[in-house]
Amino acid sequence: MSAARNVLLFSLVADGKPIAQIWNINFHMYLDKKSHLILVEQCKKLIEFSETHERWAESPYGAFLRMSSDYTLSELHRHWGLYCAMNDLPSSRLKPVRNAFTQQSKSSSRIAVLGSSRSAGPLMAFMGQTPLEHFRQYWRTGISSSSPRDIEAATLLNPTFVYSLAGEGCNVHYGSDPLTSFHLAALFGNSKKSVTVSQMIQAAKAEFADWCSAYHASVSATSSARPVVRFLTADATVACRSIHAMATTGTLKLNIAVAQWKTHLMELSRDEYVARRAPTMFNVIETSNLDDRIGPLNVLTAAAPLLYYKPSSVLYTESVLSIGEDATKEFVERLYADITSLALIIGLCPVAYISGFTSRSNTHELMFHKHTKTKEGANPFHQVTTWKAPTSGDPHVADGLGRGGSLPVAFDSRQFATLLYDMYHQIFEQQDSMTFYERHKHNFTKAVTVSDLVHYVRESFVLLLKLVRDRHNISDQQWTQIMDYVFSFLRADKSMPMDTMNRHDFCAQLYRHGVYTMVDYRLPLSKNGRFVHWSNVTPIVRIILTVPREKLSLLEHSPADEIGTPVLVCGVRGKCTQNIFSSVHIAWGRAISMGTKVRPWAMFEEDPEGRKGQSPLVVSFVMSTVLLTDFEPPENLNVEFMLYSNPLNTMKFVKHFGLGLAIYSAPLMDESQVIVLPEDPLPNKKPVTASPSSALDVSSQIGPADAVAVDFDEQCELVASMTSHISVHNAEAQRLLQSGATPQVSQISSCGMRVKLEHHQQDLYFPFPVVGSQNKIRIARKSLYIEVVVPPAGPFKPDGMKLNPFPVTRHNLVFNPWNIHRVNLAQLPVLDVKASKLNQWLNPHVASMMSTRELSLRKKHEGDHLMLVKDSLHTIFVRSAGTQGGPPQRLFTLTDVATNNCDTLFFINDLRYDLHSHTVVCDGYVLPLQPALLQTINRAFSRLVAEGKPVSVSVYEGEMRAWKQLLPAFVERCRSWQHTENCEYASQGRVPLSEEMEEIPLCSCGRGKDTEGMSKNALWKPLAPYATRIALSPLFAVSYLESIGRDPDAHKCYVCRGKGKPKLKACTGCRKVRYCSPDCQKQDWKAHKPKCKP
């Protein structure tokens, strides 16, 4: 159980225990006696403190390690007890566990995984076999050390690796590697020779020791601001729904189990969420790689309601696997909608999609994937996506968002319903076998292999609908109209015959979550069958089925690699009807019918041994009551527990369970096996949002503006336009309009348009960046309104974010770079420019900024301003490192080609590894110049130019303006100082202050601060009071928008330009040139030999 391990780790560090033993306890599968003793003693202490919630709150850890539910604390308490007792277990229990670890050790030590290689980012291809050597050594010995003495001493199985929510045994992932958590780019990048396994371990331990020291200091008694970590043991989506319910309805307890295999209902701690006011909304949400496990839409649906609607609020999603044919395009495909359309309905958008670039690199992943992808199964491909509100990058709107405002949006009911239904269709259409075959006939084997990865059920889509409805505060009347349209499409669409068997699952979940009530649910229900004695027959019921253990023997006892992890569902089958229900909950134990026939309820006794016990499996699901009363006689109906019908399950199990894949079936009327209970809807209340007009403080000199109307194209797939409607209320504006005056419309920001009617003006804001130059205006001189119609901006479209591609948003005096991540320069390791392999990896890495489209434009000396900025950044990086153009140069000027004028200087102090984002940064200082400043620094500046030999970086038409926009973002990202009350950004209301030549774009707040590095250089030192610290970084193309790098299939033989016989092979010496055959290689060897250098 990770929470029990994490609290143990935090408490050990807080208590100042030896770091060497903490490392062993946290990472080693086998422990020495000293480490084991510390673990047991610490667990005993934690057990004592965790007897009750109150006792924990009063403990030394209660101030900074909080428990979000009593269930969480009880589970931690239980696991700590198991940790203490494990090595005293009788051999009959301990031996099978040891055997399982031994078997897993043999299996894992024979495979190859990326593991710690991925942490080196652009150096991944230059790590050699060292990471794999460590991985296999770790699995052979169970520890990270290669010392024979340490291996011999590690004899005790680490109990924290034995116990999890899955029970007792070896539940360690086959690819586990202690070094995966640590950044290794600096170790390999700065090395003068090959890195050893021992050096890798030492580097990781040094990082771990630094973290331990920092955490210990932060939670010490003298610390004024202790970081608080809250723990909540529950399924991630259940936890999110519970916290959101608390925020919107004040409900602490939901009628939802904390997780599969558990029957405890989700209940937050009253002490934490009422008395202590634990947060229910967050500025940053990190979802790890849940994307791979449950699908991106489920992640967004669960997490988005918990995100503050502020300009700095951010949600991260992450995937590490690709199961499709093209990993770069799979991200978009898995959203099941156009990204602009999705952004407008959920209120979040990938920042890189709007920006057209990202400051985080995954180009090394792209290259690795292109060379190693297989045709079967999943392939490794790491991608992190940053999501923000699409309007939050507009500084004009951002401050209003910071006060809790949001832009109201209106949709046409039919168009909106069509978009939602098309998403539904795409998500579930492959449940039909013919559709599945048509979609995958070119790669059928792989599709079958991964067909068991089912991310979405009907309840998933219901929760997405709930998010959409609540986010836009859609009225009950319009929402009913939208859902009526959705169901009209469902009835009319004959392309998904399997959907009819899931229709009632959809309807039941709509009612349960308060999203929509079918007409049938409002009608009186028959009191027959199991409902004869009920005082009140509810529209939905919960079915509880007891499945005898022997019916599961095939699934329980077959080898895991044979049966995999098949998805389980339930169904109700009659002579004429069959309905499937996918939101199934299962647990080992015994369901006991309680209450009376008038008001039945049930109690559940969970088997503490779980899967290893003797109890049957208890399965429950929610369904429509009318299916049990009105369609067939209840005596004809059977409740089934079955496998999800997909190609893989059919191939594997049809011979065992028949075409229906039913594992077990029981008559509905058999009260000994089937329990039927009334089910109430879950707590539901629309969140209250701030008034948009008051929050955004939009002037209304002409008249009030309605919600922005979104209009989709004829397929209801793409957003065609957005319309802002102004009702002209101002008397003089009415007179002007009726007398024939024509309003003038201009774009003032990425999302903002300004309407001018002589001396009256009004600003309009749209919920997504717009192409203002393509605006249309509608004027009604009699009805007295003005409408401004604009298309949405997006990748490769004009205007929008291109007006200011690198915004810095403001809330009060807090400024944030919107699409360029922050860096703590003091914590980033310095890049050694004398390292042996620097030119082999740095040049390709920096060059990978550009897409193939941009590279083509660059060759033609054409391109947009972003491409030109990238080209200049490339020059600064390679010349700073000395990998091109001679020895390292550290002084650069931006020189306008048209005027030969320079008004910006960069002083590059160091190059550093940006570990988290798998790239590099130039740590330096910027000195913007203007005539008045030049008069002040004339002597020092003249000497700098004469003796410093600055490298002139040519900038072309329009590029200097882009640099003026970019500089504030590069400054804000590494700022260690505070803006003052006299900040020019605040007083002038704009960032940058100017975009013109010989005018300064930066505020003066950071001038001369944190510039000690300039004092080391005699030429730089006199200019330090006028410079500002800056962190330059590459700006990478977005892989799901355009191609990056060259497809390996496009490579040609270096000699004959052929494509390979059967494939090209790289020269084993330099790995740079490729040949189609040994003959061509021999033919070229004489010419190639002098240049063949690794």
N, C-alpha and C positions, 0 to 999 in steps of 0.2 A: 504494500500500500504506500503510494508515493507521499501522501500527507504525513503518515507516521514517520517515514524516513526523513522528510523535510523538517518537521518539528524537531526531531532528534538532532539533525545536523545544525539547525539554528541554535538550539539550546547548548550543544557542545561548544560551538564557537563563542556564544555569549558567555559561557562559563570559563573561557580561556583554556580549554583542554589542549593537549599537544596536537599541533596541526598534522604531524605525521600519522598519528593514530586516527584523527578525524578523516584524513584521506583514505586510510585503509577501510574504515567503517563504511564510508560512503561509496567506495568504488570496487573494493575487492570482494570476490565471491567466497574466498577463504581467508580467515583471520588468524593472526598469531594470538597467543594467550593474553598479552598485554592489551592489545586492541579490543579483544573480546571482553575482557574484564571491565574496561572503560565503558563499553557499550551496555553491558548488563547493569552496571552501577548507575549509569545515566537513566536507563529505562526504569529502574526501580524508583528513582527520584520523580520521574515523570508520572509514573503510575500513582504515586502518593498525591501529587498535585492535581491529578485528573479525576479524582473520586467524584467531584461534583463541579458544575459550571462555576459556582461561587468560589470554590476552593481554587480552581484554576485562575480565576480573575484576580485573586489575592496573591498568587504565586509570584516568584521573581520574573516569570516570563509573561504573565498576564497582561502587562502593559504594552507589549509589542508583538506577541503571538496570540491572536484572538481566534475564538471558535465561533463560527457563524451559526452553528446549530448544536443542540445537545447530542444529536445522533453522531455528528462528526467527532465530538469529544469522546463519546462512548466507544466508537470504532478505534480511535487512536489508543485509548486506554486498553482495549482488548488486544490490539496488535503489539503494544509494548509488553504486555504480559506474555504473549506468544514468543517474542524475541528473547525474553529472559529465560523461558523454560525450554527452548528448543533443543539445546545441546544436552539436556538431561532426559530427553525422550527415550523410551525403550527402543532397543535396536530394531524391533519389528516395525516401528514407524520411521525411524531415522534412516535405516538402510535403503528403503525404496526412494527416499528423497535424494540421498547421496548418489544412488544409481542413476536417477534421472539427470542430475547435474553432470555426471560422468558421460552419459550418453549425449547430452546436449553439447558438452565440451568436444567430444569427438566429431560431432556433426559440424559445429561452427568453425572448428579449427581447420576444416578442409575447404571452406568457401572463401570467396573474395567479395568484400563489400567496400563501398567508398569510405564509410566511417569517418576517421579524422582527416582524410584527404580533402574533404569538402571545406573544412575550416580554413584552408590555405588560400581559398579563392583563386585569383589569377595564377597562383603558383602551383595549383593542383597537378598540372601535367609535369611539373619538375620535381615532384617529391619522390619519385622512384618507387622502390618496393618497401621502403622503411615503414610507412603506415600499415601496410599489409603484414609485415613481419611482426609489428607490435600486436596487431589484432589477433593473429594466430597464436602468438606467445601468450597473450592474455587468456585466451580460451583454453590453451593447453594447461596453464598453471593456475588460473583463477585469480592471479594478481597482476599488477602492472609492472612489477620489478622483474629484472632478469637475473638478479643476484641469487645464486644457489642457496645461500644462507636464508634469504627471505622466503624463498619457495619452500624450503624444508620446514621453516617455522610456521607457515600458514597451513594449519591442519584442521582448524575448526570452521565448519560451514557457517557463512555469514547469515544469521537469521533474517536480516532485512531483505535478503534476496529470496527467501523461502516463502514468506507469507505475503499475500496480496488479497484483494477482494475476490480473487478466483480461488482462494483457499491455500492449502499447504502443498508444496511441490516446487518443481522448477518451472517458474513462469517468466524466466528471463528471456527477453527478445534475442533471437539468434544473431542479430547484428550489433548487440551492445558493445560499446567500446568506451572506456573511461576518458579517452582523449578527444572524443567527438565534441565535448563541451568547450574545448579550449582553442584559442586562436593561435595558429602555427605559421602564419604567413611571414612574420618577422624572423622567426627562427630559420626557415628555409631560404627566405629572400636575402638575408644578410650573411648567410654562411659562405665561407671561403672554400669549403670542401663538403663532401657528402655528410649529411646529417645521420646520426646513429639513433637507434631506438632509445638508448639511454638519454641522449640529449632531448629527444621529444618528451620523454617522461619528466625530465628535470624542468623543462620549459613549462609544461602543464602544471607541475607542482608549484612552481614559482608564481604562476597566475593564481592558483588556488590559495596560496599563502597570502597574496596581496588582498584577495577578496575577503578572506577570513579576518585579516587585520582591520580592513575597512569596516566590515560589518560589526566586529567586536567594538570598535570605537564608536560606531553610530548608536549602539544600544546600551552603551555603558551608562552608569548612573549619572555621570556628569554631562551627558549629551542633552542638549536643549530640545532637539527635534528628533525623537526616535522614529525610525520608519516602522509602520505597523503593517504586519502581514496577517491577513485573515484567511482561515482555512474553511472550506466547505466541501464535505464529502458527498458527492452526488454526480449523476450524469450531467455533463456540461450544459446541455440544453435545458434540462430540468432546473438546474441551478439558476440559469438566466431567467427562465419563466417565473421562478419563485421570487427572485429579487424584483423583477418588473411588477409582479402582482402586488408585492409589498409597497412599491412606489406609487402605484395607481389606485389600489383599493384598500391598502392597509392590512391585507390578509397575510398572516404569518404561516398558515397551514394550507397546503393544497392537497386535493385528493389525487395526488400523483405519487407513485413510488419513487424513492430517491434514485434508483437505478434498476436495470435488469438484474434478475436473480435475487433482488431484495424486495421485501414487502413493507419496510418502514416508510411511512408517508412523509413527504417533504414538509419540513416545518423549520422555519428560521427561529433563531433565538430571540426571545422577547427582550432579554437584557441587552443584547447587542444592537438590535434594530429599532427598539423603542426607547429604552433608557439611554443607551450610548449613541444612538443615532448613526449607526454604521451606514456608509454610503450606499446608495442604490443607483446612482448615476456616476459616470466616469469620464474623464478627459481622454484617457488612453485605454484601449482594449487590445490585448495581444492574444490571439486565438491559437497560437502554436500551429501544428499541422492538422488541426481538426478538419480542414478542407478535404484532405485525403480520406478521412474516416467517415464523414457524414455529408460531404458535399458543400460547395460554397454557398448555395442559397439557404441551406439550413443554418450555416454559421452566421450569415448576415441576418436572417430572420430572428435568431436567438439573441444576437449581440447588439444589433442596431438600436433597439429600444432602450438600451442601457447607456447609450453614448450621449453626452451633453451636446446640445446644438450650439456649439461655439466654434469660432474660427480655428482654434488650435486643437480641437478635438479630432482624434484619429483612431481608426480601427485597422488592425493588421490581420491579413489572412496569409496563410502559407501552405504551400504544397511541396512535397518532395518526390512525388511519383507522377508518371504520365502513363495513361492506359490507352490513349488514342493513337491515331496514326501520325499526328503532327503535334508535338508537345507545345510548340510556340502558339498554335491556334487553339489548343484545347481549352485554355483559360476562358476564351470568349464562348466557345461552344457549350461549356458547362454552366453558363449563366442563363441559357435558354431564351435570351432576348438581346436585342441591340443594346449596347452599353448606355447610350444616351437615353433610350426609353426606360431602361431599368433604373438609371440614376434618378430620373424624374419621378418614378413611382415609389422608390424606397428612400430617396433623399441622400444617398451616398453614391460616390463615383470614384473609380480608381484615379488617383492624382496623376499618374503617368499618362492616362488616356487623355485627360484634358490638357496636360502640359505638352505632350509630345516628346517628352524625354524623362529620364529618371537619373538621380544621382547615385543610385544603388546599382551595382554591377551584377549581372548574372551571365555575362558573355562567356565566362569559362564553362558554365553549365551548358550553354548552347553548343559550344564546340565539343564538349565531352559527349553530349547527347547525340550529335550528328554522327560521331564516329563509333558509338557503341550501342545504339538502339537496336533492339531485337524485334522480330516480327510477332513474337508470342509473349504474353504476360505483360506485367508492368515494367516500365523503365524508369531509372532514377532521373529526376529533373527538378531542381530546386527553384522555386519562384516565390518571392514575397511581394504582396500587393498592399499598397497603402490606400486606404479609403477615407475620403473626407466629404463633407457637404459640398456639392458642386459650386455653390455661391460663395463658399468661405474663402476662395482665392481672390475675390474681388474686394479690395480694401474699402470701397464705398459701402459694401453690404456687411462686411465682417464685423465692424464695431456694433452694428445693430444685432447681429447674431450673438455677440458676446453678452448682450442684455437679455437674451432669451427669446429673441424674435425669430420668425421664419417667414418665408415668402409664401403666401397662399396660392394654390394652383387649382385650376378647375379643368375637368376632363369631360368630354362628351361621353355619355353613359355607354352608348353602343360601341364607340371606338375603344373605350377603356376595357369594356367586357371582351371585345375581340382580342385585344392584346393579351389579357389575362388568360383567355381560353387557349390562345395559341401557345402560350407558355405551358399550360396544362397538357396540351396535346404533345408538345415536344418531350416533356418529361416522361410521359407514360406511354407513348405510342409504341415503343419497342417491347411492351408486354405482349403485343400481338406477334406471333411467330413469323408471319409473312413479311411484316414490316421490318422485323429484326433481320431477316435474311436479305431483304432489299438494301438495307442500310449497310450491311457488312459483307456482301457477297465477294468483295475483292480481298477481304482479309478475315474470312469467316472463322478460321481457327483461333485467332487471337481474340476475336469478339466473344466466342463461346467461353474461352478461358477466363475472361474477366466479367462474364455476365452475372456472376454471383455478387458483384459489388453493387448492391442496390442502396442508393442513398436516400431516395425519396419514396414516401408513402402518401396516401391521400391526406393524412393529418399534416404532413409537411406543407402541402399546398394550402391547406386551411390556415395554418399559422402565417404563411406569406400573405394571404388575403387579409388577415387580421392586422398585420403590420401596415399594409398599404392603406387600409381603411382608416386606421387610427392616426397614421402619420399625416394624412390629408384632411382629417376631421370631416370626412364625407357624411352628409346628412343621412339619416335613416331612410328617407324617401328615395334619394338617389342611389344609395347602396342597394336597396331592394330592386330598383330598376336594373342596376348593373348585374346583380346576381340572377335576375330573371333572364337577362340576355345570355348569360353564361350557360344556364340550363337549357335554353332554347338551342344553343349550339351543340350541347351534349346530346340532346335528343335527335338533332338533325344529322349529326356526323355519324356515318356508318363505317368509317375507316378504322375504328378501334372496337371490334366486337368484344374483346376481353374486358373493355371498360365497363360494360353493363354489369358484370359480376362484381365490380368494385364501386358501383354508383352509390349503394346504400352505406358503404363505409364512408364515402365522402359526405353524404348527407348527415350521418350521425355525428361526424366530427365538426361539421359546420354548426350544428346545434349545440354540441358540447362546449365549444369555444365561444359561443355567443356571436357568431359571424353571420349566420343566416338561418332562418327557420322555414323549412318546407311547408307547403300548405297541409300535407298529410299530418304533420306534427301538431297542427292546431285542431284537428278533428278528434272527437271522442274515440277512444280505443276500446276494442272488444275485450270483455273479461272472460276469456276462455283459456283452455290449456293451463299454463303455469300461473295465470293471472286471475283465476276464478275468485280467489279470496282476497285479493289485494284491495286495500281501501282506495288507493289512488294509483292508476297505471300511468307511469311516466313515459314520455315520448321515446326515451332511450333507456336501455338496460345494460347491466354488466353481466356477461356470461362467464362463469368460472367452471372450467373443465379439469377434472383430475385424470391424468394420463398415467396408467400403470408403468412402473419402471421397466418391466420386461419388454414393453413395446418400443423402448428406446435403445435396445441392446445394440442394434446395428450402428446407430450414431455414436453411442458411447464407447464401443469397444473396437471399432475399426480404426486403422492407422489414420492419423490426422492428415497426412499427405494424400490419402485416398479420398476422404470424404470432404476435406476442406472445411469451410464455415458456411454451410447452406443457410439461407434465410428461411425463417419459420413464419407461417401465417396460420390463421384459423378460417373456418368456413361454416356455413349452415347450408345443408343440402336437403332437398326434398325430392319428391318424385318429378316435380316440374320446375323446380327452381334451384339455383345455386348462387350463393353470395360469399365473397371473400373479404376478410377483414385483416388488414396488415398491421395495425397498431396493437400489437400483442405484447402482453407482459407475462413473463414466466419466472417461476421460482420453485425450488425444491422444498417440500413440506406437506402440510395437510390443511385443507380448507374445511372448516366446520360450519355447518349451517346453523344459524342462531335466529333469535327473534321469534316472531309468530308468522303464520300464513298470511296474516293481514299486513304485517310490516316486517318482512324478512331482512336479515342482515347476516353477515358472516364474519368469522374470526379465522385468522390464519396462524398456524404454528410453523415457523420457518425451521427447516432442518439445519442445525449448526454445522453439520458435516457437509452440507451442500451436495455437490455432485458425487462426493465419496460416501455419502450416507445411503440409507435404505429407503428413504421416503419417495413417494411418487412425485411427478412433476405437475405443478398446478399452473394452469394457463388461464389468462383472463383477457377479455376484450370487450369493447363497447359496440353496440349495434342498435339499429332501429327496432323498436318494439313491434311495429306494424308487420314486420316480416314474420313474426312468431304468432300473429293472431289472424291475419286477414288473407294471406296468399294461399296457404295450404293448411289442412288440419294439423295441429301441433303433433299429433301422433306420427305424421309422415316425416317429421324433421329430425335430422341428426346433426350434432355438433362435431366438427372435425378439426383435428390438429394436423397440419400438413406442411409440406415443403412448398416454398414459393416456386411457381412454374416458370422455369427459364430453360434455355437449351442445355446448360451444364447440369442442372439438377435432373432433367429428363434423361440425359445420357447416363448419368450415374445411378439413378435410383428407381427408374420406372420398372425395372425387373424385380425390385424388392417391394415397392409400394403401389404398383399399378399406375395407370395413366393419370389418375387423380392425385397421385403423390401423397395420399392420406396416410399418416403415421398411425393415427388412432381415431376412432369414431364412436360416439355414444348417443343414444336417443335423447332428444330434448327432454322428454318426460321422465327420464331416469334420474330421480332426485339424489340417488347415491353417488352419481358421477357428474351431474350437471347442476350447478346452483345458478339461479337467476335472481338478480338484485336490482332495485331501482337505482338509477344513476342521475344525479343532478348536474346541471351545467356548471362549469368552473367559474370562479369569480371573474367578473368582466366589467371593466369601466374604461371609457375612452380617456386618455391622458388629456389634461387641460394645458393648452399652449397659450403663450403670451399673445397679445394683440399685435399682429405684424406691423400695422401702421404706427402704433406708438413706439414699438421697440426699434423700428428702423428709422423713425423720425424723418419720414419722407415728406418733403414740402408739398403742399397742394394748392399752389397759387391759382391753378386753373380749375381743379375740382377733384373729388375723390376718385381713386382708381380701383377697379374691381380686381378680383383674383385673376391672375394670368391664365388665359385659356390656352390649353395645349391641344394642337390639332395634329393628328397622325396622317400618314400617307394613305393611299387607297387600300393598301394591304394591312393597315393598322399595325405596321411593324416598325417603321421609322418615324421620328418626329419631323413633321413637315414645317411647322411654324409655331410660334407662340405669340399671343395677342394680348396687349394691355389696353384696357378700355377706360378712358377718362370721361366721366360725366361732367360736362362743363357747368359749374355752379357759380363761378365768379361772374358778377354782373357785367363788368367791363369786358371780360373775356368772351362772354356771350354776345355782347354788342359787336366786338371785333369779328367774331366768327360769322355772325349773321350779315355783316357788312362786306364779307368776301375775303377777309384776311386769311392767309394760308400759313398754318404752323410750320416751323422749321424743325427738323429732327436730326439729331447727331448722336453719335456714340461717345459716351464719356468714360466708360470702363468696360471690363469684359462682360459684365451682366447688365450694365446700365445704359439707358438711352435718355436723352434730354429733349423735351418738347418746348419750343419757344414760340410764343404768340405775342409778337412785338416785345414789350417790356415784361411780359409774364413768362415765367418758365417753370417747368415741373420735371422732376427726374422720375423715371420709371425703371424698376428693377425686375429682372427675369430670373427664373429659378435655375437657369443654366446659361453658360456663356453664349453670346449671340454673334451673328454676322450682321453687325449694324449697318454696314455699307449696302446691304441688300434689303433694307427696310422698305415697307410699304405703309402708306398712311391712308386711313379712311376718315373722311370728314362728313358729319351729318349736321348741316347748318340749321335745319329745322328741329331735329330731335336733340341737338346740342350735345354731341359727343365726338370724341376723337379717339381713333384706334390706331395703335402702332403695331405692325405685324413684322416679326423678324424670324429668320430661320435660326436653328441652333448652330453654334460653332462646333468644332470637333477636329480630329486629326486631319491635317492637310487642307483645312479650310481657312479662309482669311478671318481677320478680326479676332473676336473672342479673347483667349489668353495671349494671343500674339501682340495685343496692344501693350501688355506688360507681362512677358513670359515668366518673370521671376518675382512674383509679388511678395511683399512683406506686409503682413496684416497687423492690425493694432487692436488691442483691447486695453483701455485706460493707457498706462504708459508701458505696457508690455507689448513688445514687437516680436513677431515670429516669422521666419522665412517659411513660406507656405509649401513649396515643392522641392526644397533642398534641405536635406536632413542636417540636424545639429551634430557637432563634433566637439569633444573635449580634447583640445590639442595637447594639453599637458599629459594626458593618459595614453596618447597614441605613440607607439614606438617609432623611432627615427629610422628611415631607410638609409642603409649604407650604400652610397653610390659607387663604392669600390668593390662591391660584391661581385663574385665571378660570373654569375649568370644574369646579371641585371638586364643587359640589352636583349636577352632571349625572351624575357617575359614582359618587361615594362613596355617596350615598343609595341608589341602586338596588343597589349592590354589597353594602352591609351588610344591606339588606332582603332580599337573595336568600338569606340564611341559612335562611329558613324555607321549608318545603315548602308546597304548596297545602293539605295537611291541617292543618298548624300554623297557617297564616294563617286558616283557617276557624275553628279553635278559639280563636284570639286574638280574633277578632271577637265570639265568644260569651263571652269572658273565662273560657274553660275551657282545659284543657291539662295536659300533664305538666310535670314540673319542668324538663326540658331546654328546652322551649318558653319557659317563663317566664324562664329564664336568658338565652336568646337575646334575648328582648324587652328585658331590662335591659342587655345588652351593646349592643344597637342604640341605646338611649338614651345610653349613655356615649360611643359613637363619634360620633353625629351632634351631640351637644352639645359634645363636645371639639373637633370640627372647626368648629363654628359653622354647620353647614349646615341646622340646624333649631333653633328656639327662641331665636334671637338670637345674639349674638357668642360666640366660643369660651369655654367654661367648663372649668376644669381641676381642680376639686375636687368629689368626689362622695361621697355617703353611701348605703349600702344601708340602707333603712328598712323594718322589718317593719310591714306594714299592720295586722296584728291588734293589736300592742302599741304601735305608734308608736315603737318602740325602734330605735336604730341602734348597731351595734357594729363596723362596717367602714367605713374611709375609703380612697378612692383619690385619689392625687395624680398627675395625668397631666402628665408633663413634655413629651412630644412624641408626635405620631403618626408612624409610620414605615412605609415600604413593605416588606412582607415579600415580597421579589422572587421567591424560589424557589417560594413557595406561592401566588403570584398573589393576594395579599390585603394587608391592612394590620394593624398592631398598635398598641396604645396602650402606649407606653413610660412606665412610671410606678412608683409605690411604693404599697404597701398598709400600712395601719396597723390591725391588729385591736385592738379595745378590750375591756378587762375592768375591773371596778371597781378592783382594786388598781393597775392602770396609770393609770387616770384620776386617781387621787389624786396620782400622781407628776407627771403632765403637765397638771394641772388649769389652771394659768394659761395656758400656751401653747395648750392645746386650746380654752379659752374664748375667747381672742382669735381663734383660727382660725375658730371658728364665727361669731363676731360680725362679723369683718371680711372673712373669705374667701368668704362667701356660697356655701356648698356647695350643689350641686344634689342634691336628695333623690330617689333612685331607689327607687320603691316595689317591695318584694318581697312575694310572696304565699305562701300556705300551702305549706310544704315547700320553698320556693325557697331560703331561707337555708341550710338543710342542704346543698342542692346546691352553693351558693356555698362553703361551708366545705370541701366535697370538692374543688372546682375550684381554690381558691386555691393549694394546694401544687403542683399541676401547672403553673399559670401562673408560679409562682416558680421551680420546678426547671428549666423550659425555657430560662430566660435566666441561670441561675446562673453567676457568674464566681468564686465563692468555694468553699471546700471544707467539707464537713461535719466536725465535730470528733468526738473520741472521746466527748464528753459529749452528743452529739446526742440530743434527746428522742425523735426518731423511732425511733432504735435502742434506747434504754433502755426505752421504753414499747411498742415493737413494733407501732406503728400509724401510719399516715398517712391522714388528718389526725389531729392529737392529740385533737381534739374536733369534734363536729358541732353542739354546743349553742350557743344565744345567750349572749353575754357570756363566751364561753370562746375561747381562742386556738387556731386550728387549726395554726399553723405552728411549726416548731422555731425556736430562737433563734440557730442557726448563722449565718444571713444577716442578722440584725438589725443595722442601722446600717452595713452593708457595701455599697459601690458605690452610695451614696446622695448623692454629691457634687452631683447635679443639684438636690437640694432646697435647697442652700445659696444658690442664686440668688434664692430667694423668702424674704423676711424672715419671713413668717408660717409657712412650712414648715420653716425651718432648725432651730428648737428641737426639732422632732419627728423629725428625721432619724435620731437614734440608736435610735429605736424602730420605724422603718419598714423594710420589706424591698422590694427591687426586684422588679418584676413586669412581665410582658408579656401584656396582654389581647389576645385575637384573636377574630374571629367564629367560630362553630361552624356549619358548613354541613350541610344535609341531604344525604343520599346519593342521587345521581341514579338508581342502579339499584334502589333500594328504593322510592322514591316520587317523584312528579312535583314539579318545581321550576319556579316561574315560570308564566306563562300560555302556553298553546299559541297561536301566532299565528293558527291557524284559529278560535280562540275569540273573537278580537277582533270588535267590532261597530262599525258606522259611528257617529261621534259625534253625528250628527243623527237618522238614521232607525233606527238599531240594526240595519241590514241587514248582510249578510255580504260585500257587494262585487259589482261588476258589471264584470268577473268576479271581481276581488279588491280588497281595500281598499288604499288608498295613503295613506302618512303625509304630513302637512303638511310641505312642503319647508323651512319656516322653523324650526319648533321640533322636528319629528320626534316629537312627543308624541301628537297626536290623529290619528285616521284617518277617512277618508271613503270612501264607496262610489262616489262619482261627482263630477264637477265641479259639478253642480247643488247637491249637498249642501254642498260646500265654499263655494260662493258664498253660499248661504243663511246659513252660519254666520260668514262672514268679519267682519261688523260687530262681532259679539260676541267673536270670537276674536282680532281684530287687536291689541287692547291687551295681551293675554296672550301673544302669539306671540313668544317670545324663545328663541334657541338655547341 
